Amino acid sequence: MKLQFEKIITEPGQSWRFYHYCWPAIELNWHCHPEYELVLTCNSTGNRFVGTSTETYQDNDLVLLGPYLPHGWQSQAAIDGVTGQHHAYVLQLPGLWLEQWLQLNPALQRLQKLLTLAKAGACFSAEITAQVKPLVLQLEQDDVMTRQIRLLQILVLLSQDEQVQRLTVPDNIEPDKISSQRKIDKIINYIHQNLMEDLSAAKLAGIVHMSTNHLHRFFRQKTEMTITQYVIQLRIERACDHLLKTSWSVEMIAGKCGFFSMANFNRQFLKLKKMTPRQYRQSDLRQLHQLALRGNQTI
């Protein structure tokens, strides 16, 4: 399966991202990203793919993954046959933020070994997982400040696991591939931060010192989309967020998302969402939320 690069966006005012996924099945999505990732998989059995490692996983599977380490899960059966729902609790920690956080705090230096373990993928013992699980589940109710404290508690417990298992060979990604991932991350970050601007191929190519022809091939290879398709999809997703969370007019939302032609905005929205912006705003929000979880989220 082709390796995909995933762009992770944290909520405003937060340093890292926590999400609780709930699916009728976990479909394999072979991908990587520049963040460290802690994944707790519950009520589920199946196969876990990390770097060169392929293993079966059981209920309450807890793993820590390093930046750019390819990974994916594929479920086989849920433990609870009544609900049939597979749960994944995911903490995604920006690499630079986490590394600097530990480096700037001498008292946290012993946690550095976790970062080394994460580069190869680390699977934690049942004993430590049993202690970490209630802390991870509590993150859903925590405010931003409390989440920081609980994250530290989780990392300390992980660092105490004497039975932790390394999943693959550290640094199994070649240097040129790491450089390639950083380039696509730089391009995508720029797109996200400048969504209302004219995002020409020439401007994006200059950011990573490529020719425009090379950039087009490179971007499509990494995302399986053209630059134009990616930008339009991102703008429409941002518009959807505004439609559900604000009372702004459709015209104002179109402008804030980089569309300066209402005809083009409506046409692109209908093409991607199979409904008009106004219909989307009036739809059942719970149904839309579930569709988003099933269609757009990965671990």
C-alpha positions in Angstrom: 0.0 0.0 0.0 1.2 3.5 -0.9 2.5 5.5 2.1 0.5 8.6 2.6 1.5 11.8 4.4 -1.0 13.0 7.0 -1.4 16.6 8.0 -2.4 17.0 11.7 -4.0 20.3 12.9 -4.2 21.1 16.6 -7.1 23.1 18.0 -6.5 26.8 18.7 -4.8 27.4 22.0 -3.5 23.8 22.3 0.0 22.5 21.9 -1.0 18.9 20.9 -4.1 17.0 19.8 -6.2 14.4 21.5 -9.0 12.5 19.8 -11.3 9.6 20.6 -12.2 7.7 17.5 -15.1 5.3 17.4 -15.7 3.1 14.3 -17.6 0.0 13.4 -14.3 -1.2 11.9 -10.8 0.2 11.5 -9.7 0.2 7.9 -6.0 0.1 7.0 -4.5 3.5 6.1 -0.7 3.3 5.7 0.5 6.7 6.6 3.0 8.8 8.6 3.4 12.3 10.0 6.0 14.5 11.8 4.3 14.1 15.2 4.9 11.6 18.0 1.7 9.5 18.5 0.4 7.5 21.5 -2.4 5.2 20.5 -4.6 3.2 22.9 -6.9 0.7 21.0 -9.8 -0.7 22.9 -12.6 -3.3 22.3 -10.8 -4.3 19.2 -8.6 -7.1 17.7 -6.7 -7.1 14.4 -3.4 -6.3 12.8 -1.0 -3.5 13.6 1.6 -2.3 11.1 4.5 -0.2 12.3 7.5 0.3 10.1 8.7 -3.2 9.2 6.7 -4.7 12.0 3.4 -6.6 11.4 1.8 -8.0 14.6 -1.7 -8.9 15.9 -3.1 -6.6 18.6 -5.6 -7.3 21.3 -7.9 -5.2 23.5 -6.1 -2.4 25.3 -3.2 -2.2 22.9 -0.9 0.8 23.8 1.9 1.9 21.4 4.1 5.0 21.1 5.3 6.0 17.6 8.0 8.5 16.5 8.0 11.1 13.8 7.7 9.9 10.2 7.4 6.3 11.3 4.9 4.6 8.9 1.9 2.9 10.7 -1.6 1.7 10.3 -4.2 -0.6 12.0 -6.7 -3.0 10.5 -9.3 -4.5 12.7 -10.7 -8.0 12.6 -13.3 -8.2 15.3 -14.6 -6.2 18.2 -14.4 -7.7 21.7 -18.0 -6.6 22.6 -20.2 -8.1 19.9 -23.2 -6.1 21.1 -21.9 -2.6 20.3 -19.3 -3.7 17.8 -17.5 -0.4 18.1 -13.7 -0.2 17.9 -12.2 2.6 20.0 -8.9 4.4 19.5 -7.7 7.1 21.9 -4.9 9.1 20.1 -2.5 11.7 21.4 -0.5 13.4 18.7 2.4 15.5 20.0 4.3 17.8 17.6 7.9 16.6 17.5 9.7 19.9 18.0 7.4 21.0 20.8 7.8 17.7 22.7 11.6 17.6 22.3 12.0 21.2 23.4 9.7 20.7 26.3 11.9 17.9 27.6 15.2 19.6 26.8 14.2 22.8 28.6 13.2 20.9 31.8 16.2 19.1 33.4 13.8 17.2 35.7 12.3 15.6 32.7 15.5 14.3 31.1 14.8 10.7 32.0 11.8 10.9 29.6 14.2 11.3 26.7 14.5 7.5 26.5 10.8 7.4 25.4 11.6 9.6 22.4 14.4 7.1 21.4 12.1 4.2 21.9 9.3 5.9 19.8 11.6 6.1 16.8 11.4 2.3 16.6 7.8 2.1 17.8 7.2 0.9 21.4 4.5 -1.4 22.7 3.8 -1.2 26.4 3.1 -4.0 28.9 -0.4 -4.9 30.2 0.6 -3.7 33.7 1.6 -0.2 32.5 -1.3 0.0 30.1 -3.8 -0.7 32.9 -2.3 2.3 34.8 -2.2 4.6 31.8 -5.7 3.8 30.4 -7.8 5.7 33.0 -5.6 8.8 32.5 -6.0 8.6 28.7 -9.8 8.2 29.0 -10.0 11.2 31.4 -8.5 13.5 28.8 -11.9 13.7 27.1 -13.2 15.7 30.2 -10.1 17.7 30.9 -9.5 21.3 30.2 -6.4 22.5 28.4 -4.3 23.1 31.5 -5.3 19.7 33.1 -4.4 17.9 29.9 -0.9 19.2 30.2 -0.6 17.8 33.7 -2.1 14.5 32.7 0.2 14.2 29.7 3.2 14.4 32.0 1.7 11.7 34.3 1.2 9.4 31.3 4.8 10.0 30.0 6.2 9.3 33.4 4.3 6.0 33.7 5.4 5.0 30.2 9.1 5.6 31.1 8.8 3.2 34.0 7.8 0.2 31.9 10.6 -2.4 32.2 8.8 -4.7 29.8 8.3 -2.3 26.9 8.9 -3.9 23.5 10.5 -2.3 20.5 8.5 -2.9 17.4 10.9 -2.3 14.6 14.4 -1.1 13.7 15.1 2.5 14.7 15.8 5.0 12.0 14.4 2.6 9.4 13.5 5.5 7.1 16.3 6.6 4.8 17.6 10.2 5.1 16.3 11.1 1.7 12.8 10.0 2.6 12.9 12.0 5.9 14.0 15.1 3.8 11.1 14.4 1.4 8.6 14.2 4.3 9.9 17.4 5.7 9.4 19.1 2.3 5.8 18.1 1.9 5.2 19.1 5.6 6.6 22.5 4.8 4.4 22.9 1.7 1.3 21.8 3.5 2.0 24.0 6.5 2.3 27.0 4.2 -1.0 26.2 2.5 -2.8 25.9 5.8 -1.4 29.2 7.1 -2.0 31.1 3.9 -5.3 29.7 2.7 -6.8 33.0 1.7 -3.8 33.9 -0.5 -3.1 33.1 -4.1 -1.4 29.7 -3.7 0.3 29.4 -7.0 2.6 26.5 -7.8 5.5 28.9 -8.5 5.2 30.3 -4.9 5.0 26.9 -3.3 7.9 25.6 -5.5 10.1 28.5 -4.2 9.5 27.5 -0.6 11.2 24.1 -1.1 13.5 25.1 -3.9 11.9 23.0 -6.6 10.8 23.6 -10.2 7.1 23.9 -10.7 7.1 20.7 -12.8 8.9 18.8 -10.1 6.6 20.2 -7.4 3.5 19.0 -9.2 4.9 15.5 -9.5 6.2 15.5 -6.0 2.9 16.8 -4.4 0.8 14.3 -6.3 3.1 11.4 -5.3 2.8 12.3 -1.6 -0.9 13.2 -1.4 -2.5 11.5 -4.5 -4.0 14.9 -5.2 -3.0 17.8 -7.4 -2.2 21.1 -5.6 -5.4 22.6 -6.8 -7.5 19.7 -5.6 -5.8 19.8 -2.2 -6.3 23.5 -1.8 -10.0 23.4 -2.8 -10.7 20.4 -0.5 -9.1 22.2 2.4 -11.0 25.5 1.7 -14.3 23.6 1.5 -13.5 21.7 4.8 -12.8 25.1 6.5 -16.0 26.5 5.0 -17.9 23.5 6.5 -16.4 24.3 9.9 -17.6 27.9 9.7 -21.0 26.9 8.5 -21.6 24.7 11.5 -19.9 26.9 14.1 -20.7 30.5 13.1 -23.7 32.5 12.0 -21.7 34.2 9.2 -23.4 34.5 5.9 -22.5 32.1 3.2 -21.0 34.9 1.2 -18.7 35.9 4.1 -17.6 32.3 4.6 -16.7 31.9 1.0 -14.5 35.0 1.1 -12.8 33.9 4.4 -12.0 30.6 2.8 -10.3 32.0 -0.3 -13.3 31.9 -2.7 -13.9 35.2 -4.4 -16.5 33.9 -6.8 -19.8 32.6 -5.2 -20.5 30.6 -8.4 -17.2 28.8 -8.0 -17.7 28.3 -4.3 -21.1 26.8 -4.7 -19.9 24.6 -7.6 -16.9 23.2 -5.7 -19.0 22.7 -2.5 -21.7 20.8 -4.3 -19.1 18.7 -6.1 -17.4 17.6 -2.8 -20.3 17.5 -0.4 -23.2 16.6 -2.7 -25.3 19.5 -1.3 -25.2 23.3 -1.3 -23.6 25.3 1.6 -27.1 26.3 2.9 -28.3 22.7 2.8 -25.2 21.6 4.7 -25.8 24.2 7.4 -29.4 23.0 7.8 -28.6 19.3 7.9 -28.6 17.0 11.0 -25.3 18.0 12.7 -24.9 14.6 14.5 -25.2 12.8 11.1 -22.6 15.1 9.6 -20.3 14.6 12.6 -20.5 10.8 12.3 -19.8 11.0 8.5 -16.7 13.1 9.2 -15.4 10.7 11.7 -15.8 7.7 9.4 -14.6 9.4 6.3 -11.8 11.8 7.3 -10.0 10.4 10.4 -7.2 8.0 10.6 -4.8 6.4 13.1 
